[in-house]
């Protein structure tokens, strides 16, 4: 059986710049899987008889033409108008992939994050669309229209479930002081149901409400590989996991690591204190007896460029924090992974960014959807991703997937997402 050989295409621009090379490699190298060459000699380009595209203010002859502006040939970071990006699709791709506007002044939310409402150029409705994927899809069609015999890769729709484990159990294995404080709180409210549940957790007589690990092990044995991110931080206001040093928790984690990829969920405070990332990551690595190379920021606290630079110093090669904590959409304009471009340094790094498009907490707490509303909205999003061969990457938490208490009616929604899992 013969394998299709990637086609080679010549791309003309007046200048070769780091920004342009980064965008071209993402579009033609990673996404379309073509061999490509950048040409800055107009004579060579005009004499070329093979496949070719120009990236210039005006077309040269009858080639496929992508109109250019100045953004990809600059080195400064400056305020932009949306019209500049709309007139230059490659500049739009660069702007979104690099999160260019997050290096400019913006109004952050109470956690210091870039919100889906923080953008001055894009609305939440704009972010709903995978703008970069849309452009590449249309570009592929244009190339095939002019060169029907050419081979261009077309990606397929896939589902990528991920889970953040902020607190391993709700009641079991809690430190004594947390158990006592919780019992006191329940007693003051005369909440006998919770008192019984807490006592059962202490004695381990019943399965903990947030224990979804048998399910994950079962799926793992079936070949369904999840990515699980563990919070392994010192107890604090926003970091409330149970110490992972507990023997029972370590045993469960080691079993999970046989089937799923385990990643670090850097603590809320780790953005300020680099040493925390190293400590949290190294301890997790010792527990699961595997190298930790993937991460997702707790609370999606992503500050550019420092967060990503910090991760690189700690040997993290894949990060899954690119998305919105308070909405549905594509923060970087794509559902596909890409290499992070350090904008102030004007260089491509080894850190690969894996975007997500929705998180359980955003649906219930921020958007205040009912389960039915969330299901309908995500069905619409999935249909969009299927058109462009995108990746449906979503975030669940063990407490939400458990279907316990406030999440009682949500489990069927999440199970539908997971049931469409593809490797």
DAZIMO-V708076 format. One record per pair of residues at least 4 apart in sequence whose ideal C-beta (glycine too) atoms are under 8 Angstrom apart, sorted by the first residue. I is the first residue (numbers start at 1). J is the second residue. Records with the same first field share a line. If there is no record, write none. Layout:
I: J + J
This chain:
4: 151
5: 151
6: 33 + 34 + 35 + 151 + 153
7: 34 + 35 + 51 + 147 + 150 + 151 + 152
8: 34 + 35 + 36 + 37 + 50 + 51
9: 28 + 34 + 35 + 36 + 37 + 50 + 51 + 52 + 53 + 143 + 150
10: 36 + 37 + 39 + 45 + 48 + 50 + 51 + 52 + 53
11: 24 + 28 + 36 + 37 + 38 + 39 + 52 + 53 + 54 + 55
12: 38 + 39 + 40 + 42 + 45 + 52 + 53 + 54 + 55 + 56 + 60 + 63
13: 20 + 38 + 39 + 40 + 54 + 55 + 56 + 68
14: 40 + 56 + 73
15: 20 + 40 + 73
16: 20 + 21 + 38 + 40
17: 21 + 72 + 73
18: 22 + 346 + 347 + 348
19: 23 + 71 + 72 + 73 + 74 + 94 + 341 + 346
20: 24 + 38 + 55 + 72 + 73 + 90
21: 25 + 38
22: 26 + 94 + 97 + 339 + 341 + 348
23: 27 + 72 + 90 + 93 + 94 + 97
24: 28 + 29 + 36 + 38 + 90
25: 29 + 30 + 36 + 348
26: 30 + 31 + 93 + 97 + 338 + 339
27: 31 + 32 + 90 + 93 + 136 + 139
28: 32 + 34 + 36
29: 33 + 34 + 36
30: 336 + 338
31: 136 + 153 + 155 + 336
32: 136 + 139 + 140 + 152 + 153
33: 152 + 153
34: 151 + 152 + 153
39: 44 + 45 + 48
41: 45
42: 46 + 60
43: 47
44: 48
45: 52 + 54 + 60
46: 60 + 61
48: 52
51: 143 + 147 + 150
52: 63 + 64
53: 63 + 64 + 65 + 66 + 143
54: 59 + 60 + 63 + 64 + 65 + 66
55: 66 + 68 + 90
56: 60 + 65 + 67 + 68
57: 67 + 68
58: 65 + 67
59: 63 + 65
60: 65
64: 142 + 143 + 146
66: 88 + 89 + 90
67: 87 + 88 + 89
68: 72 + 88 + 90 + 91
69: 84 + 87 + 88 + 91
70: 74
71: 80 + 84 + 85 + 88 + 91 + 94 + 95
72: 88 + 90 + 91 + 94
74: 78
75: 346
77: 100 + 103 + 104 + 343 + 344
79: 104
80: 84 + 85 + 95 + 100 + 101 + 121
81: 85 + 121
82: 86 + 121 + 122
83: 87
84: 88 + 91
85: 91 + 92 + 95 + 121
86: 92
88: 92
89: 93 + 135 + 139
90: 94
91: 95
92: 96 + 131 + 132 + 135 + 333
93: 97 + 132 + 135 + 333
94: 98 + 100 + 341
95: 100 + 101
96: 100 + 131 + 132 + 332 + 333 + 334
97: 132 + 332 + 333 + 334 + 338 + 341
98: 341 + 343
99: 103 + 114 + 304 + 331 + 332
100: 104 + 343
101: 106 + 119 + 120 + 121
102: 106 + 114 + 304
103: 304 + 305 + 343 + 344
106: 114 + 118 + 119 + 120
107: 115 + 118
108: 112 + 113 + 114 + 115 + 118
109: 113 + 115 + 118 + 325 + 326
111: 299 + 301 + 325
112: 301 + 303
113: 299 + 300 + 301 + 302 + 325
114: 118 + 119 + 302 + 331
115: 324 + 325 + 326 + 327
116: 124 + 127 + 324 + 326 + 327 + 329 + 331
117: 124 + 326 + 327
119: 123 + 126 + 127
122: 126 + 127
123: 127
124: 128 + 327 + 329
125: 129
126: 131
127: 324 + 327 + 329 + 330 + 331
128: 328 + 329 + 330 + 381
129: 134 + 329 + 330 + 384
130: 134 + 330 + 333 + 334 + 335 + 357 + 384 + 385 + 388 + 390
131: 135 + 330 + 333 + 334
132: 136 + 330 + 332 + 333 + 334
133: 137 + 330 + 333 + 334 + 335 + 336 + 388 + 389 + 390
134: 138 + 388
135: 139
136: 140 + 388
137: 141 + 387 + 388 + 389
138: 142
139: 143
140: 144 + 152 + 154
141: 145
142: 146
143: 147 + 150 + 152
144: 148 + 150 + 152
154: 389
155: 336 + 388 + 389 + 390
156: 389
157: 382 + 385 + 386 + 389 + 390 + 391 + 392 + 422
158: 391 + 392 + 422 + 423
159: 391 + 392 + 417 + 418 + 420 + 421 + 422
160: 227 + 354 + 391 + 392 + 393 + 394
161: 224 + 226 + 227 + 393 + 394 + 396 + 417 + 418 + 421
162: 226 + 227 + 228 + 229 + 296 + 320 + 356 + 393 + 394 + 395 + 396
163: 216 + 226 + 227 + 228 + 229 + 395 + 396 + 397 + 398 + 401
164: 229 + 231 + 265 + 296 + 298 + 395 + 396 + 397
165: 228 + 229 + 230 + 231 + 241 + 265 + 397 + 398
166: 231 + 240 + 241 + 265 + 298 + 397 + 399
167: 210 + 231 + 240 + 241 + 242 + 398 + 399
168: 173 + 210 + 230 + 241 + 242 + 244 + 249 + 252 + 398
169: 173 + 174 + 201 + 208 + 210 + 211 + 242 + 249
170: 197 + 201 + 208 + 209 + 210 + 399 + 404
171: 179 + 182 + 197 + 198 + 200 + 201 + 202 + 208 + 209
172: 201 + 202 + 204 + 208 + 211 + 248
173: 242 + 246 + 248 + 249
174: 178 + 179 + 182 + 201 + 202 + 242
175: 179 + 235 + 242 + 243
176: 180
177: 181
178: 182
179: 183 + 198 + 201 + 202
180: 184
181: 185
182: 186 + 198
183: 187 + 195 + 198 + 199
184: 188
185: 189
186: 191 + 194 + 195 + 198
187: 191 + 195
189: 194
191: 195
192: 196
193: 197
194: 198
195: 199
196: 200
197: 201 + 206 + 209
198: 202
199: 203
200: 204 + 205 + 206
201: 206 + 208
207: 211
209: 399 + 402 + 404 + 405
210: 398 + 399 + 402 + 404
211: 398 + 402
212: 216 + 398 + 401 + 402
213: 217 + 252 + 255 + 256
214: 218
215: 219 + 401
216: 220 + 226 + 228 + 256 + 259 + 260
217: 221 + 255 + 256 + 259
218: 222
219: 224 + 226 + 259 + 418 + 421
220: 224 + 225 + 226 + 256 + 258 + 259 + 260
221: 259
223: 423
224: 421 + 423
225: 259 + 260 + 261 + 423
226: 260 + 261
227: 260 + 261 + 263 + 294 + 320
228: 256 + 260 + 261 + 262 + 263
229: 263 + 264 + 265 + 294 + 295 + 296 + 320
230: 241 + 244 + 253 + 262 + 263 + 264 + 265 + 284
231: 239 + 241 + 265 + 267 + 298
232: 241 + 244 + 264 + 265 + 267 + 280 + 281 + 283 + 284
233: 239 + 241 + 267 + 268 + 269 + 270 + 276 + 280 + 298
234: 239 + 267 + 276
235: 239 + 240 + 241
236: 240 + 267 + 268 + 269
237: 268
238: 267 + 268 + 269 + 298 + 299
239: 267 + 268 + 269 + 298
242: 246 + 249
243: 249
244: 249 + 250 + 253 + 283 + 284 + 287
245: 249 + 250 + 283 + 287
246: 250
247: 251
248: 252
249: 253
250: 254 + 287
251: 255
252: 256
253: 257 + 262 + 287 + 288
254: 258 + 287 + 288 + 289
256: 260 + 262 + 288
257: 262 + 288 + 289 + 290
261: 294
262: 284 + 288 + 290 + 292 + 294
263: 292 + 293 + 294 + 295 + 296 + 318 + 320
264: 277 + 280 + 281 + 284 + 292 + 294 + 295 + 316
265: 295 + 296 + 297 + 298
266: 270 + 271 + 276 + 277 + 280 + 281 + 295 + 297 + 298 + 311
267: 276 + 280 + 298
268: 298 + 299 + 301
269: 273 + 276
270: 274 + 276 + 277 + 280 + 297 + 298 + 310
271: 297 + 301 + 303 + 306 + 307 + 310
274: 278 + 310 + 313 + 314
275: 279
276: 280
277: 281 + 310 + 311 + 314
278: 282 + 314
279: 283
280: 284
281: 285 + 292 + 295 + 314 + 315 + 316
282: 286
283: 287
284: 288 + 292
285: 289 + 290 + 291 + 292
288: 292
291: 315
292: 315 + 316
293: 315 + 316 + 317 + 318
294: 316 + 317 + 318 + 319 + 320
295: 311 + 316 + 318 + 319 + 320 + 321
296: 300 + 319 + 320 + 321 + 395
297: 301 + 302 + 307 + 319 + 321
299: 325
300: 321 + 323 + 324 + 325 + 359
301: 307
302: 307 + 321 + 322
303: 307
304: 308 + 343
305: 309 + 342 + 343 + 344 + 345
306: 310
307: 311 + 321
308: 312 + 319 + 340 + 342 + 349 + 351
309: 313 + 342
310: 314
311: 316 + 319 + 351
312: 316 + 349 + 350 + 351
316: 351
317: 350 + 351 + 352
318: 337 + 351 + 352 + 353 + 354
319: 340 + 351 + 352 + 353 + 354
320: 354 + 356 + 393
322: 331 + 332 + 353 + 354 + 355 + 356
323: 329 + 330 + 331 + 355 + 356 + 357 + 358 + 359 + 395
324: 328 + 329 + 331 + 359 + 362
325: 359 + 361 + 362 + 366
326: 362 + 366 + 367
327: 362 + 366 + 367
328: 357 + 358 + 362 + 363 + 367 + 377 + 378 + 381
329: 357
330: 334 + 335 + 355 + 357
331: 355
332: 338 + 353 + 355
334: 338 + 355 + 390
335: 355 + 357 + 385 + 388 + 390 + 391 + 392 + 393
336: 355 + 390 + 391
337: 352 + 353 + 354 + 355 + 391
338: 352 + 353
339: 348 + 349 + 350 + 351 + 352 + 353
340: 348 + 349 + 351 + 352 + 353
341: 347 + 348 + 349
342: 346 + 347 + 348 + 349
354: 393
355: 393
356: 393 + 394 + 395
357: 381 + 385 + 392 + 393 + 394
358: 362 + 363 + 378 + 381 + 394 + 395
359: 363 + 394 + 395
360: 364 + 394 + 395 + 396 + 397 + 400 + 401 + 407 + 410 + 414
361: 365 + 366 + 397 + 400
362: 366 + 367
363: 367 + 369 + 374 + 377
364: 368 + 369 + 374 + 400 + 406 + 407 + 410
367: 374
369: 373 + 374 + 377
370: 374
371: 375 + 409 + 410 + 412 + 413
372: 376
373: 377
374: 378 + 410 + 413
375: 379 + 413 + 416
376: 380
377: 381
378: 382 + 413 + 417
379: 383
380: 384
381: 385 + 392
382: 386 + 392 + 420
383: 387
384: 388 + 390
385: 389 + 390 + 391 + 392
386: 390
392: 417 + 420
394: 417
396: 400 + 401 + 414
397: 401
398: 402
399: 404 + 407
400: 407 + 410 + 414
401: 407 + 411 + 414
402: 407 + 411
403: 407 + 408 + 409 + 410 + 411
404: 408
407: 411
410: 414
411: 415
412: 416
413: 417
414: 418
415: 419
416: 420
